Structure formats: structure tokens, C-alpha cells
Amino acid sequence: MKHRATFVACFAASLLVVGLGAAMLITAADGPQPKWFKGNLHTHSLWSDGNDFPEMIADWYVTHGYDFLALSDHNTLSRGQKWMNLRDINRRGGLEAVDKYVKRFGEEWVERRGEGDKREVRLRPLDEFRTRVEKPGAFLLIEAEEITDHFEKRPIHINATNIQEVIKPQGGGSVQEVMEKNFAAIREQSKRTGKPILPHLNHPNFVWGVTAEEIAAVVGERFFEVHNGHPAVNQEGDETHASIERLWDIANTLRIAKLNAPPLYGLATDDSHSYHGTGGAANAMKRAEPGRGWVMVKAAKLDAESLIAAMTRGDFYASTGVELNVVRFENGAITLGIKPDDDAAFTTRFVGTLKGYDDKSEPVLDKEGKALAVTRRYSADVGKTLAEVKGVSASYKLTGEELYVRAIVFSSKPVANPTLKSQVKQAWTQPVGWEKWLEKEK
């Protein structure tokens, strides 16, 4: 098979990054009893294009019940000396940014210099402030980078969580090559440093950067954002472009049926930049605020290695507000237990693609009949609804014909801070049942 060698090489390399094991949902483990940890893996601060100090941002996540946070500024780490002009801080975050910083951490903590238009505030690096917000076993900060690359005018952003050194954007002659080169750079650093690093593709519909076919082709990539809380990521697609969730089903179907490769796992993230409510509540949907998407990871310990190992096994789900008590795949059945939320009603939709699906597709054409460089249109057999279940318990028994199955849980309650019209709380589990369809290495 043409793609077999490519997959084996990339998949073997991915083992070096995150210690990839058998993909199953929430499995039993030796040692400490696993528990759920809530975290966000996509966050920006004044070190790149956010509008608040990183320790203030971390403090927000602590006080809002998170267990871990990855600070992932663009092409940089929170290290070394960096001073920022007070005018620039005020322009981004409003005049209250520094005042709130002083109120929370004290006048002696906030370093300032200069006079008049040259007044500056020092951005403290991670190694200075992490002890002010971290709590062993209760809250963890993970160093990360959003490797911000592009091909022509198409943005290609990849987060590297638990990174040890800055990775410069690698470039390339196509979208696929840009992704492959950046993932290779992440694997190289992980192997060299001996530290697991979790890479994931960010917001593929941002400026329509990456198609489903391109995501599918980079078989060494295992994670992507099925939900991103930034208002500019085109979550729902449009008449020309597929939604991000549709991309997930197309890419997973192509991987399993055509490329002999494992499916992608889906994350929800904030991609937060704005922390001060500038412009008032009426403009909240236009701001990239925190608290809009997260992952729930079932791990034995709250440390980077344990979290990454659990996510690599598929022992996590993505959420915008629905909380799951049970996520289990055993004896060929997916079983979910949903935590009640006052009077909320829940619907669980089981989605997948069956063996023998209609695999025909067609390009999307412009007004002149020319094919556009966007995701092709596929039949309704790809990522179809296999069952719907009402209530706080839901189960689906695989028939053996499914290439994969994943679940989406919908609440009747709206999210607290939406970016989409009529947006309700949701949760997404990871695809299961796919292993038997992959050719085994001989």
C-alpha cells in the first residue's frame, strides 16, 4: 500500500513524542486511581497578542476551577527579560490592566521603569511567577508554544504543549509540508530532550487555512481542535467551507478507510486573548475570552507526563459545559454517564462512518466552474448519525460495521459566554472501534 510506509514512519515517530499506546477511552490503570482534570491548552498573554499578564491569566483559571493551563503564545516562550510600554498595555487591555495587576499581586511585585511616554512594565517570565499560582496536586502550569506558520496566505498554527525550547516555524512548499515539517521539529525536540510533547493542530477553519484532506494526509498528527472559543475561527463553516466538526468526520474516514491510519482526537480550547471585557457585554461575542472550551482528562496524577499519556490513550473528552461522569468503551459498547445540570435535558448523538460507505466526493466550484482549494463535498454516509439517546445515560453497541464511532452530548442549556448564535453546552468523546480496520505491521 502506497501510504503504508508513510504511516508507519510517522506513527513510529509519534511514539517518541507522547508514548502512544492502545487507543481506548478511560481505562483502568495501576497505581493511583485516575481522576478527572480540567484544563485549557490554548492561551495567549502580553508575551504575544493577549491583553493581560500571564500570572493574572493563570489566576483566572485557578479561581474558575481549572486544574491545568498551557500558556501558548505565538512563536515565543515566557522566558528572559521583556519590558512592555504602558501605552501598549493600555491600548490592548484598557487602563485597568495594570491597576488590577497591582491589586492582585501587590505593588512590590509589579516592576516599572521610565517616565511619561516611555513608562514600561516588566513581563515576568514563567520561572518567576509559576510559584505564585501553581499548587502541587491542585493547579499546574504547562509551558507551550503556538507555532505560527503559513503557506502562502493560509495560516497553519500548531500548538506544542510541554515544549522545552522555542521551535521556529519550519515553512514548506504546501500546507501538508508545512504541517509535516513542524510536527517533525516537535518530534525531534521531544526525542532529544526526553520530554513528552503534545502537538495539536489549531482552528483549521481560521482564514480557511487547512482542508479535511490535508489534515487526513498528515497521519503523524493525532490531535486537533474540534472546538475553539475564538470568534474568528469559522467554527460552523459556510456555504463553501465545511464546518470544523464535518472536517473531523471526513478526515477520520479518509484516514481509516484510505490511509490505514488512526483517527484524530478532538480538543476544545479557549484560544483566549481578551480578559478585561473591553467594549462591554454587548461585544462579548467579538472577543476571544477565557472559559469557552476545555478538555477533561482522566489521569493518575496532575503532571504534564501523566496528562499527555492519558490524552494519547484517548482518555479525555472535550467540553463547552457538559460534564461526563462516565466515559467507557468496553465489550464493543460506548457508555456515557452525564452529570445532571439543574433542569437541563440531554441528547447524545452517536456519529460514525460504516464499512461500504459511499466514498464519492466532488470539488466545490466557484462561479466560473473552477475547483476551489477547500474541503471537497462528501456523501451523507460520512460521519452519519447512527443513534440518538435522551437522558443522563447513553450507550451504543457497535455492530462491527463501523469504521469508528464518537459521541456528541447536547444540553438544552445555553453556554454562559457564547461565540455562536443559539449555542448550547456540549461534550465530544473520542472516536473508538477503529483499531481492527488498520493493517497490522508484519
ABEGO torsion letter per residue (X at the ends): XAAAAAAAAAAAAAAAAAGBBBBBBGBBBBEBBBBBBBBBABBBBAABABABBAAAAAAAAAAAGBABBBBBBBGBBBBEBBBBBAAAAAAAAEAAAAAAAAAAAEAAABBBBEBEAABBBBBBBAAAAAAAABBBGABBBBBBBBBBBBBEABBBBBBBBGBABBBBBAEEABAAAAAAAAAAAAAAAAAAAGBBBBBBBBGAABGGABBAAAAAABAABABBBABBABAAAGAAEBAABBBAAAAAAAAAAAAAAAAGBBBBBBBBBAGBABAAGBGEAAAAAABBBBGABBBBBBBABBBAAAAAAAAAAGBBBBBAGBBBABBBBBGGBBBBBBBBBEABBBBBBBBBBBBGBBABBBBBBBAAGBBBBBBBBBBAABGBBABBBBEABBBBBBAGABABBBBBBBBABBBABBABBGBBBBBBBBBBGAAAABBBBX
